[in-house]
């Protein structure tokens, strides 16, 4: 994650040792500090775009590193498994974002063979890592919306790494075919070839967009906010890719700036994509993961829609709502013909068989002590025990 810092120190070392004192007068404005060719874009105030890209990339790197440190320090406070599963992909995304910002420094240096190899190898790989993290986040949100449970964080991180490794294989094959087999220089490639080598990255982005759209169709609304942020991130990333690919392929040639503006276009695309991922996905998702769960409130015993745990453990009426139990109890006192006949037959049989054991059946459970709702409220919500002298509810 310290790739930009190491690159900057390397630039300082090589710039200080490689500068000739005789060429100090030929340095552009702002480069009298010790940086010479080929690092003049880092300090040239005449072509201000290099200094602007450098400043924005350094700020984004600092924000991404601080956010990763906050996630790692607060990870032990995240108790919910659904939230902990999303921390791994976020950390991988932040690693990819730091790589994007660091790679933008490579476009502020004059080209050579080693630098061109680095650009071509890391461009698609870093974008594939970021977009695969978006894809696994969409899969995670989709599963939580349907099944209300999430895959493990290690499984999601492994899936993201596996998907991004495919782009690494594609970039390696491209370099082997063009540089080693055909004998071309690493810096000599067509813009169309460079864009076609990123086709798999664009496919990952479209898959992430589809997963984010499906995540919005889940049954639960708890993770709807995360799905909305993911969808916005994918849409903006797609628009950014359409913009920079169109300008890189056709805009430079139409304006007559084809070789000169290639590096600025790619550097700005890297920095813009990094900040887009930070603002619209990494920061909101980190906030959702670190947000503490809502504290349980005291039960309202006057609200019959709530089911207290202690009441459910000692209740015999599993299928009867609390608001209807009093009606069921009092229903036994109605003077209809069926209840009266049952009570009379039961009372006459009980006089002759008082020592037989079980009492006659009735439309209600007379041997079970069933306190009223007011009794439970006065007792603090707990179900009171039956009085010592209680022998069953008297029918008459």
C-alpha positions in Angstrom: 0.0 0.0 0.0 3.0 2.3 0.2 3.7 2.1 -3.5 3.2 5.9 -4.1 5.6 6.7 -1.3 8.2 4.3 -2.5 7.8 5.6 -6.1 8.2 9.2 -4.9 11.3 8.4 -2.9 12.7 6.7 -6.0 12.0 9.7 -8.1 13.7 12.0 -5.6 16.8 9.8 -5.5 17.2 9.4 -9.2 16.3 13.0 -9.8 18.9 14.2 -7.4 21.7 12.0 -8.5 20.9 12.2 -12.3 20.6 15.9 -12.6 23.5 17.7 -14.3 24.4 21.1 -12.9 24.9 22.4 -16.4 21.3 21.7 -17.3 19.9 23.6 -14.3 19.1 26.6 -16.5 17.1 24.4 -19.0 14.8 23.1 -16.3 11.1 24.3 -16.5 9.6 26.6 -14.0 9.2 25.0 -10.6 11.8 22.3 -11.1 14.8 24.0 -9.5 14.2 21.8 -6.3 16.3 18.9 -7.6 14.0 17.1 -10.1 15.2 16.9 -13.7 14.4 14.9 -16.7 12.6 12.6 -17.0 10.6 13.7 -14.0 9.8 17.3 -15.0 6.1 16.8 -15.2 6.0 16.3 -11.4 7.1 19.9 -10.9 6.5 21.7 -14.1 4.2 24.7 -13.5 3.9 25.5 -17.2 2.1 22.2 -17.9 0.0 22.3 -14.7 -1.9 19.0 -15.3 1.0 17.0 -14.0 1.2 18.8 -10.7 -2.6 18.6 -10.4 -2.7 14.9 -11.0 0.1 14.3 -8.6 -1.7 16.3 -5.8 -5.0 14.6 -6.3 -3.4 11.2 -6.4 -1.4 11.8 -3.3 -4.6 13.0 -1.4 -6.5 10.0 -2.6 -3.8 7.6 -1.4 -3.8 9.2 2.0 -7.5 8.9 2.3 -7.6 5.3 1.3 -4.8 4.3 3.7 -6.5 6.1 6.6 -9.8 4.4 5.8 -8.1 1.0 5.7 -6.5 1.6 9.1 -9.9 2.6 10.6 -11.5 -0.5 9.3 -8.7 -2.7 10.7 -8.8 -1.0 14.1 -12.6 -1.1 14.4 -13.0 -4.6 13.0 -13.3 -6.2 16.5 -16.2 -4.0 17.3 -18.2 -5.3 14.3 -20.3 -8.1 15.9 -22.8 -8.8 13.1 -21.7 -11.5 10.7 -23.4 -9.9 7.7 -21.3 -6.7 8.2 -18.1 -8.5 8.9 -18.3 -10.4 5.6 -18.1 -7.1 3.7 -14.9 -5.9 5.3 -12.6 -8.1 3.3 -13.8 -6.9 -0.2 -13.6 -3.3 1.0 -10.0 -3.7 2.1 -9.2 -5.3 -1.3 -10.9 -2.4 -3.0 -8.9 0.1 -1.1 -5.7 -1.8 -2.0 -6.7 -1.5 -5.7 -7.5 2.2 -5.3 -4.1 2.8 -3.8 -2.6 1.0 -6.8 -4.6 3.1 -9.2 -3.3 6.3 -7.6 0.2 4.9 -7.6 0.1 3.9 -11.2 -0.9 7.5 -12.2 2.6 8.6 -11.2 4.0 6.3 -13.9 2.2 8.4 -16.5 4.0 11.6 -15.2 7.4 10.2 -16.2 8.9 10.0 -19.6 8.5 6.6 -21.3 11.1 3.9 -21.3 10.9 0.1 -21.8 10.6 -0.8 -18.1 8.0 1.9 -17.5 5.9 0.8 -20.5 5.9 -2.8 -19.3 4.8 -1.7 -15.9 2.0 0.4 -17.3 0.7 -2.3 -19.6 0.9 -5.0 -16.9 -0.7 -3.1 -14.0 -3.4 -1.1 -15.8 -5.9 -3.9 -16.4 -4.9 -5.9 -13.3 -5.7 -3.0 -10.9 -9.0 -2.2 -12.6 -9.9 -5.9 -12.6 -9.2 -6.0 -8.8 -11.5 -3.0 -8.1 -14.3 -4.2 -10.3 -14.2 -7.8 -9.0 -14.6 -6.3 -5.5 -17.7 -4.5 -6.7 -19.0 -7.7 -8.3 -18.6 -9.8 -5.1 -20.3 -7.0 -3.1 -23.2 -7.3 -5.5 -23.4 -11.0 -5.0 -23.2 -10.6 -1.2 -26.0 -8.0 -1.2 -28.1 -10.2 -3.5 -27.8 -13.2 -1.3 -28.6 -11.2 1.9 -31.6 -9.8 0.2 -33.0 -13.2 -0.7 -31.7 -15.6 2.0 -30.9 -13.1 4.7 -27.4 -14.5 5.2 -24.1 -13.6 3.6 -21.2 -15.7 2.3 -18.0 -15.6 4.4 -15.6 -12.8 4.0 -12.7 -15.1 3.1 -14.8 -16.7 0.3 -15.7 -13.3 -1.1 -12.1 -12.1 -1.0 -10.9 -15.3 -2.7 -13.5 -14.9 -5.4 -12.4 -11.3 -6.1 -8.7 -12.3 -6.3 -9.6 -15.2 -8.6 -11.5 -13.0 -10.9 -8.8 -10.4 -11.0 -6.1 -13.0 -11.7 -7.7 -13.7 -15.0 -6.9 -10.2 -16.2 -3.3 -10.7 -15.0 -3.1 -13.8 -17.3 -4.5 -11.8 -20.2 -2.0 -9.0 -19.7 0.9 -11.4 -19.5 -0.1 -13.2 -22.7 -0.4 -9.8 -24.4 3.1 -8.8 -23.4 4.6 -12.1 -24.3 3.0 -12.1 -27.8 3.8 -8.5 -28.7 7.2 -7.9 -26.9 8.9 -11.3 -26.9 7.4 -13.1 -29.9 7.0 -10.3 -32.3 10.0 -8.3 -31.1 8.2 -5.0 -30.7 9.2 -2.3 -28.3 7.1 -2.2 -25.1 6.1 1.4 -25.8 5.0 0.7 -29.4 1.4 -0.4 -29.3 -1.8 0.8 -30.9 -4.5 2.4 -28.7 -7.0 -0.1 -30.1 -4.9 -3.0 -28.8 -4.6 -1.4 -25.4 -8.4 -1.0 -25.2 -9.1 -4.5 -26.4 -6.8 -5.9 -23.7 -9.2 -4.3 -21.2 -12.3 -6.1 -22.5 -12.4 -8.5 -19.6 -12.3 -5.5 -17.2 -15.3 -4.0 -18.9 -17.1 -7.4 -18.6 -16.5 -7.4 -14.9 -17.9 -3.9 -14.6 -21.0 -4.9 -16.5 -21.4 -8.0 -14.3 -21.1 -5.8 -11.2 -23.8 -3.5 -12.6 -26.1 -6.4 -13.2 -25.5 -7.8 -9.6 -26.2 -4.4 -8.1 -29.4 -4.1 -10.1 -30.5 -7.6 -8.9 -29.6 -6.7 -5.3 -32.2 -4.0 -5.3 -34.9 -6.6 -5.9 -34.3 -8.4 -2.6 -37.0 -9.1 0.0 -35.4 -7.2 2.9 -34.9 -3.4 2.9 -32.1 -3.4 5.4 -29.3 -3.6 2.7 -31.2 -1.5 0.1 -29.0 1.5 0.9 -25.8 -0.5 0.1 -27.3 -1.7 -3.1 -28.1 1.8 -4.2 -24.6 3.1 -3.5 -23.2 0.1 -5.4 -25.4 0.7 -8.4 -24.5 4.4 -8.5 -20.8 3.5 -8.4 -21.1 1.0 -11.3 -23.1 3.5 -13.4 -20.6 6.3 -12.9 -17.7 3.9 -13.5 -19.3 2.8 -16.8 -19.8 6.4 -17.9 -16.1 7.2 -17.0 -14.9 4.2 -19.0 -17.0 5.2 -22.0 -15.6 8.7 -21.8 -11.9 7.9 -21.5 -12.0 5.0 -24.1 -13.8 7.3 -26.6 -11.4 10.1 -26.0 -8.3 7.8 -26.1 -9.3 6.1 -29.3 -11.0 8.9 -31.3 -10.8 12.2 -29.4 -7.0 12.6 -29.5 -6.9 11.9 -33.2 -9.8 14.2 -34.0 -8.1 17.0 -32.1 -4.7 16.3 -33.6 -3.1 15.5 -30.2 -2.8 11.8 -30.6 0.6 11.0 -29.1 0.9 14.0 -26.8 -2.4 13.7 -24.9 -2.4 9.9 -24.5 -0.6 9.9 -21.2 -2.6 12.8 -19.6 -5.9 11.1 -20.6 -4.9 7.8 -19.0 -3.5 9.5 -15.8 -6.7 11.5 -15.4 -8.8 8.3 -15.9 -6.8 6.5 -13.2 -7.2 9.4 -10.6 -10.9 9.9 -11.5 -11.7 6.2 -11.1 -9.9 6.0 -7.8 -11.8 8.9 -6.3 -15.0 7.7 -7.7 -14.6 4.3 -5.9 -13.6 6.1 -2.7 -16.5 8.5 -2.5 -19.4 6.4 -3.8 -18.5 3.0 -2.5 -15.6 2.6 0.0 -16.6 5.4 2.3 -20.4 4.7 2.5 -19.9 0.9 2.8 -17.3 1.4 5.5 -19.8 3.6 7.4 -22.5 1.0 7.1 -20.2 -1.8 8.3 -18.9 0.3 11.3 -22.4 1.6 12.3 -23.4 0.1 15.6 -26.6 -2.0 15.7 -29.7 -0.3 17.1 -30.1 -0.8 20.8 -33.1 -2.9 21.9 -35.8 -0.8 23.5 -37.9 -1.8 26.6 -40.9 -3.9 25.7 -44.2 -2.2 25.6 -46.6 -4.4 27.4 -49.6 -2.4 26.1 -48.6 -3.2 22.5 -50.1 -6.5 21.7 -48.1 -6.9 18.5 -44.9 -7.5 20.5 -44.1 -11.0 21.8 -41.9 -11.0 24.8 -39.4 -13.8 25.1 -40.3 -14.7 28.6 -44.0 -14.7 27.8 -43.4 -17.0 24.8 -41.4 -19.4 26.9 -44.1 -20.0 29.5 -47.1 -19.6 27.2 -49.3 -22.5 26.2 -51.1 -20.5 23.5 -48.5 -20.6 20.7 -51.0 -19.9 18.0 -53.3 -17.5 19.7 -52.4 -13.8 19.8 -52.1 -12.1 23.2 -55.0 -9.8 22.5 -57.4 -12.7 21.9 -56.5 -14.8 24.9 -58.8 -12.9 27.3 -61.6 -13.4 24.8 -61.0 -17.1 24.7 -60.9 -17.4 28.5 -64.1 -15.4 28.9 -65.8 -17.3 26.1 -66.3 -20.2 28.6 -68.6 -18.1 30.7 -71.2 -17.6 27.9 -74.6 -19.0 28.5 -75.1 -20.9 25.3 -76.7 -24.3 25.0 -73.5 -26.3 24.2 -71.5 -24.9 27.0 -74.3 -25.2 29.6 -74.9 -28.8 28.6 -71.2 -29.6 28.8 -70.8 -28.0 32.2 -73.9 -29.8 33.6 -72.7 -33.1 32.4 -69.2 -32.4 33.7 -70.5 -31.4 37.1 -72.7 -34.4 37.5 -70.0 -36.7 36.5 -67.5 -35.0 38.8 -69.8 -35.6 41.9 -69.8 -39.3 41.3 -66.2 -39.7 40.3 -64.5 -37.1 42.6 -61.7 -39.6 43.4 -61.1 -40.8 39.8 -58.4 -38.2 39.0 -58.9 -36.1 35.9 -61.6 -33.5 35.7 -64.1 -33.5 32.8 -63.2 -31.7 29.6 -64.5 -28.2 29.2 -64.4 -25.6 26.4 -61.4 -24.0 28.2 -58.4 -25.2 30.2 -59.6 -24.9 33.8 -56.6 -26.5 35.5 -54.0 -24.1 34.0 -53.4 -20.9 35.8 -53.8 -18.1 33.2 -53.2 -14.6 34.6 -54.8 -11.6 32.9 -52.8 -9.0 31.1 -53.1 -6.5 34.0 -51.6 -9.1 36.4 -48.6 -9.5 34.1 -48.2 -5.7 33.8 -48.2 -5.3 37.6 -45.7 -8.1 37.9 -43.2 -6.4 35.6 -43.9 -8.4 32.5 -43.1 -11.8 34.0 -45.8 -14.5 34.2 -46.6 -14.8 38.0 -46.9 -18.3 39.5 -50.2 -19.6 40.8 -51.1 -18.9 44.4 -50.5 -21.8 46.9 -54.2 -22.2 47.5 -55.1 -22.4 43.8 -56.8 -25.7 42.9 -58.3 -24.8 39.5 -60.7 -22.1 38.2 -64.1 -22.5 39.7 -66.8 -22.8 37.1 -69.6 -21.3 39.2 
